[in-house]
Amino acid sequence: MSKIRQKKKRGAKIRFKDVSNPWQRYRSQLGVSQATLAHDLGVTQVAISGYECRIRKPLPRIAQAFIALATARKIRMSFEEIYG
């Protein structure tokens, strides 16, 4: 099989079990970009990237806002998952 055929198709969905970081997993489930999530939470895209790369930990109020956003879209998450 050629390398071209082996590449993922553009716009292919991420399988949730392949994403180990909860910020990435839940953002993917919400179907939003880092920039969109950052805008919705009132932080920068760089902050979201830091949470996903585990360089930064979110403030509790940011984590609560993320949980509220997910809950509004019927996605269950907890503080333990975000900080775990």
C-alpha positions in Angstrom: 0.0 0.0 0.0 1.4 3.4 -0.9 2.2 6.0 1.7 -0.6 8.2 0.3 -3.2 5.6 1.0 -1.9 5.0 4.5 -2.3 8.6 5.5 -5.5 9.4 7.4 -8.2 11.1 5.4 -8.6 14.8 6.0 -11.3 15.5 8.6 -11.2 12.0 10.0 -12.6 11.7 13.5 -10.3 11.0 16.4 -11.2 7.8 18.2 -11.7 8.7 21.8 -9.8 5.7 23.2 -6.7 6.9 21.4 -6.6 10.2 23.2 -5.1 9.8 26.7 -5.5 13.4 28.0 -9.0 14.2 29.2 -8.8 17.8 27.9 -8.1 16.5 24.4 -10.7 13.7 24.7 -13.5 15.9 25.9 -12.7 18.7 23.5 -12.8 16.1 20.7 -16.2 14.8 22.0 -17.5 18.4 22.0 -16.3 18.8 18.4 -14.6 22.1 19.0 -11.1 23.5 18.3 -8.7 24.6 20.9 -9.4 28.2 19.9 -13.2 27.7 20.2 -12.9 26.1 23.6 -10.6 28.8 24.8 -13.1 31.5 23.7 -15.9 29.6 25.5 -13.9 29.3 28.7 -12.4 32.8 28.6 -8.8 31.7 28.3 -6.2 31.7 25.5 -5.7 28.9 23.0 -2.1 28.6 24.4 -3.7 27.8 27.8 -5.8 25.0 26.3 -2.7 23.7 24.6 -0.9 23.7 27.9 -3.7 21.8 29.6 -3.7 19.2 26.8 0.1 18.8 26.9 0.0 18.7 30.7 2.4 21.7 30.9 -0.2 23.7 32.9 -3.0 22.8 35.3 -6.3 24.8 34.9 -7.6 26.9 37.7 -10.6 25.3 39.5 -13.0 27.9 38.0 -11.7 27.0 34.4 -12.3 23.3 35.2 -15.8 24.1 36.5 -16.6 26.0 33.3 -15.3 23.1 31.2 -17.5 20.7 33.1 -20.5 22.9 32.8 -20.0 23.3 29.1 -19.7 19.5 28.7 -22.7 18.9 30.9 -24.8 21.3 28.8 -24.0 19.0 25.8 -24.8 15.9 27.8 -21.2 14.8 28.3 -20.3 13.6 31.8 -17.0 14.5 33.3 -15.6 15.1 36.7 -12.8 17.1 38.5 -11.0 13.8 39.1 -10.8 13.2 35.3 -9.6 16.7 34.6 -6.9 16.8 37.2 -6.1 13.1 37.1 
